[in-house]
Amino acid sequence: MQHWNYSQCGFYFITICVKNMACVFGDVMDDKMLLNVYGEIVKQQLLWLEKRYPYVELDQYIIMPNHVHVIVNITDVGTGRDLSLPKSLSLPKPYKIKSIPELIGAFKTTSSKKIHQRGLTNFQWQRSYYDHIIRNNHELFQIQKYIKNNPQNWSMDQNHPKNK
């Protein structure tokens, strides 16, 4: 959304696709996503975002054969925006909040590097990504359900190679 502050607290639904929709992260079998080594790297790097940036919470995610869906919750934790008094004078300075585009850029860069190191040297993410600002609990619930059911719906998914 133009003119939106993507470092603002809130829930964001993000979809990130592999270039040319190449299926490189594993397979869906019996309605479950089975990650291969590259899918595990993607999972590691998603979780790294939470560890590296204390204001980032991953509400829900799914890694599919050629794309990733994730709900990112940007919180006030550690940012100085929560206006709470410090419990100690020796607390670290607040974090500079990275925006959603910066977080996705960090994820894509680190995951690509690790995937290349594991031997898939031609791996690339699609240039951009899809984002949606989640505005209420009903939307959040619907998107959580969509993510949860994604492996079961893989054969009908627009990102499935057979549906292109």
HELIX and SHEET records of a PDB file:
HELIX    1   1 LYS A   19  MET A   21  5                                   3    
HELIX    2   2 VAL A   37  ARG A   52  1                                  16    
HELIX    3   3 ILE A  100  GLN A  117  1                                  18    
HELIX    4   4 ASN A  137  ASN A  149  1                                  13    
HELIX    5   5 TRP A  154  MET A  156  5                                   3    
HELIX    6   6 PRO A  161  ASN A  163  5                                   3    
SHEET    1   A 4 VAL A  56  ILE A  63  0                                        
SHEET    2   A 4 HIS A  67  ILE A  74 -1                                        
SHEET    3   A 4 GLY A  10  CYS A  17 -1                                        
SHEET    4   A 4 TYR A 130  ILE A 134 -1                                        
SHEET    1   B 2 GLY A  26  MET A  29  0                                        
SHEET    2   B 2 LYS A  32  LEU A  35 -1                                        
END                                                                             
